[in-house]
Every structure is written in C-alpha cells, then in structure tokens.
Amino acid sequence: MRVLFISQYFPPETGAAPARALHFARSLAALGHEVTVVTGLPNHPSGVIRPEFRGTRRKSETLDGIRIERVWLYATPRKNAWTRLWNHLSFACAALPAALGASRPDVVLATTPPLFHGITAWLVSRLRRAPLVLDVRDDWPHAAIALGEMRDGFVARVLAAISRFLQVRAHRVVVVTPGMRVRIEDRGIEDARLTLITNGADTELFRPAAESSNGEPSAMEAARFTVLYAGTHGLVHGMEALMDAAERLKDRSEIRFLLVGDGVAKAELERRAREQQLQHVEFRPSEPPERLVETIRAADVCVATTRAGQFYGETIPVKLFDYLACGRPVVAAVTGDAADVVERSGGGVVVEPGNGGALAEALVELAGKPERRRELGRAGPPFVEANYSRHAAGARLETVLREVERAAHGRDVPNRPAGLYAMVRRLLDIMIAGGALLVLSPVFAIIALAIRFDSPGPVLFRQRRSGRRSSEFTILKFRTMKVGTPDLASHLMGPGSSRVTRLGGFLRRTSLDELPQLWNVLKGDMTIVGPRPALYNQYDLIGMRQAVSVDALKPGITGWAQVNGRDDIPMERKVELDRTYLEHLTPGFDLFILFRTVVVLFSRRGVY
C-alpha cells in the first residue's frame, strides 16, 4: 500500500506532533508499506529553521525506509496571529506540488492542526482518487478558543467551517482522546467514521534503566531530589502551577526543578523564575529522544500539568506515557482523560490542575517516601506496554488505512458477470439509463418541485453505499426523509416512520425515489438488475455478502430480493436470495426479475 502522509511537523523537530508523525510513518514502513512524508523545513517550536536546512527550498531524504520531502515555509521566532497564519498557509501551498509529484497513493493521510494543509491533502485525494484519512491531534479551532488564543468571532467560524469540511469529507477521522471523540461525534460526524488512536510511548526506547550492579543511586539522585518536567512549554500546559509549587518549595534546598523543552510560554516562565529568585529551577532546551530518555530515567519524580477546565479534561499530555514507560513516578496536575490514564496505570498521583499548593504537597510527600516512589515506578512500564505503546498505535493505524483503502478500491474478487455478457450488459445499462433520463426528465422536474414545496431541504439525497467488491460509492435518490435523519437501513425505520416526509411516503411506495439512480447506472457504479447496495455502515450485511462473494456483482436498482419481499424479509434471507441470483446469473433471469419488478412496483408491501 502506498501512503502519502502530509504533516507540517516532523523530526528533527521536537514535541508531540513530530513524534506521533514519525512513529506512524516508521510503523507503516516497517509493515512493508511505501510511505512518503511531505513536511516543512524543520523550525518548530523555535520558529528558526535549523542551520543544516537554511538556504534550501526543498530537500529529499530517506529515513528508515521513509521517503521525506521537505518543502519551504515561512518561519520566524516572532509569534503572533499573522506570522502563524503565514507559516501555516505557506506550508499548505508549498506542500501541494510536492504531494502531487509523489507516486500515486492508495491512501492520503494528513495530521492536523494546522488546518490549511488538510485542504491540500483533500485536493490531492480528489485529484489522485485516493481516500483521505484525517488524524486530528487537537480539536481546532475549538481548542484555541478554550485556550484564550482566539476569540469566538469571524476567524473562528471560518476555521470551524474548514475543520468540519475536512471531517465530513474524510473517509475516516482519527482522534487522540475519548473526550475528543465524543465532542466531534456531537457535531454530527457519525461514530462509524471515528477511530480512537491515542498517543503513546516508544517502548523500545523509553524503558526503565537497567539497575546498577551495586544498587547505588546515580550522581543526580545522590545530590538532590529532582522534579522533572519534559515537554512543550505551551499555553495549554498550565505550567504556572509548577512554578507556584517551585516558589512554595524554594526553601527546600534538596529539591530542584528541571524544566526541559521549548514553547511559547517558556520566556514568561524564565522571567518569573528570575524575578522570584527561584535558584532551584533550571531550564534546558528541547532534547532529542535518545538524550531525553536518560534525563527522565535520572529524575526522582516527573510532572505533567494542564490547565483547569472542561476542554483540558479532553487532552492527554504525551509526556505522561514517556514518564510511565521509563518507570518513573508521576505527579499529574490533570483532569479527565489524562487523570484516568494515571489512575489506571497505578504509576502516579493525581492532583487538581492549577493548584500549586496541592502539587507541592504531593512532591514533598514522595520526596520522603522512596519505597512509595519505587512502587509507583514499577507499575508504569507494563501498563504502557499493554495499552499505549507506539507499536500498537501504528498497527491500529495500518488496520484503519487498510479498511479505508479496501472501501475505496474494493476487494480482490473477480467481477461477475464476465466476458461477452458483461459487455452487452454494460451497453444495455448505458442505453436504458441514458434513454430513461432523457424521456423522464419532465417527471424529474415535477418531483423536484414537489419535494421543494413539501419540506425544507435539498431535492436529492446522497448517501455512501457499498458497491462491487465492497468499494464505496455515492448513491443518488430523491429525498424522502426529513433533514437530519441518521443513516439508517430501511428495515430499521419501520412502517409509518415519522422521519419520512408526506411526499416521501408516496415516492417510496412507488419507488420513484430510486429514479436518480439511473445516473449511477450511467456512471457505472450500478446496473439495472443486481443486489440492492448496502449502506456503508451495514457491516453485518456487507460481511455476509462478502462471505458468499455476492459483492462480485454490481449493485442494482432492482433485484431478486427486491421482488421477493424487499424490506419485509430478514437480512439472512436477502443474502440467500442474492446468492441465488449470483449462482443463476443469466439474461433470462434478469428479464424475469424486470417483469416481476413491474408487477410489484406499486405494491405497498415491504416498503417503509
């Protein structure tokens, strides 16, 4: 499978976004897939392009079997709304020709935010006829509004529209926390298109240190009790509580605070440390993973913080997984999903977000209880390995991409019918569908006007269906249901459903709502006679048809099951009838089904 992965951030940049992108790409490449990453010249989070990449507008590399295409983007250490906008837009524009120049992908994968290169990924997916999978790391712009970085005004509404545009059009949306999944589903993205793949730790790298043969503590441990914060110093991370705790413990000379990382909040944290003369607080720049793991192992306690508030309960700091995987005890000033991870792991203590006093008390308590620290430390590694390893996340992503690729391109099953009859049948489909569309155009116009007058909403109803080889296509119908009705199979609605409009009942009884499918026949997605197409989310029906190879057939406007009970018969009986049609596929059988269709056309039986 050829995967095109568009991510603005990628190592050697540091932080959660580059780490997630790298591990996804590595996992897919290790599983034998051809992975191309389109990313920007490394500059995050400092905003300064790294020296080895300066003076170039594009650079190609290979890393662990991954082809990496780095493109120019506007970068500056001055962080404001305009510089961020230009940074994001410039990458989105520069990434388009690089992505289109790559090998034709089977799947396009994009990770957001930023949102603008999601548009790039969507364009590539359309032009290359490849399905789009969207990895949503943060729920923008809603996260930015919750952070206070953006007002809920015109710009936020534009970004929200872009976000929804991408999520609606993506074949699958990957989210990183349970809370984010609930929030996005509440906005109308159906659960079947949402997949949870949390962040995690590279457990091959982040693992406990081997115990020394003499059992003596390290030089860092022997000197002072070290409290480590390792990660992005951003607005979302609520590090003010950590500084509050450091101020409360400034007279405890044996406790030192080590803050490793970069970010937009770092300058303010350093200024506060200077003004309050917090000599026991040390700042270090971001470290590559190979060095960071040693720093984590040498710490006595590791700290993770977020701000207080509902939104922050839907975030899980990635550093939590690294801490736990290295076997270090954790004090987490977090809530919601992150607090649940710490509590389930048994590897840490949870305190109230934003409460520097509670954080200081927890640190002092652990400083005086080495056995308690060892107990917490032992619990973390097996928990992360079982639940949050990057290897498991990569395998889950591969499963998602395979499912999406199969839905878009279909199973490897021989088409039925084949040979001369297939050619004749296709020719007849074109002639019948084209002629019917022309002759029935006045009927189309009358029905369209009637629908407009009958109920608010569009004339045509578009819906994802499973077609030949189980690949998805978009079916057209005259709208018979009220706007906002969920995607339900007809047999789940029942007779007299309140979701059906007044005119819709008549259209469904007479099957006039199916007339726009003549266009699907003309396009080649459907045929006149064949099994009715299942909804994309009727996984049980799709699976049963795959088991007997019924998906070797094109779906039809009418079929053997349609003229033998339609929506009245159970699913198993439908599949049995579909299989009978497959096994007795002949021109004579097709003509007989067409005759039976005329007989039952105006019957109310089995139509909901």
PyMOL commands that set and color helices and strands:
alter all, ss='L'
color gray80, all
select helices_A, chain A and resi 16-30+51-53+81-101+116-127+142-147+154-169+178-186+191-193+219-223+235-237+240-248+266-275+289-298+311-314+319-325+336-345+356-367+370-387+390-409+419-439+441-454+468-470+490-493+502-510+512-514+517-523+539-547+550-552+562-564+566-568+571-583+587-600
alter helices_A, ss='H'
color red, helices_A
select strands_A, chain A and resi 2-6+34-40+58-63+66-71+107-112+132-136+172-175+194-196+225-230+255-260+281-284+301-305+330-333+348-351+460-466+472-478+527-529+534-535+556-558
alter strands_A, ss='S'
color yellow, strands_A
deselect
rebuild
show_as cartoon
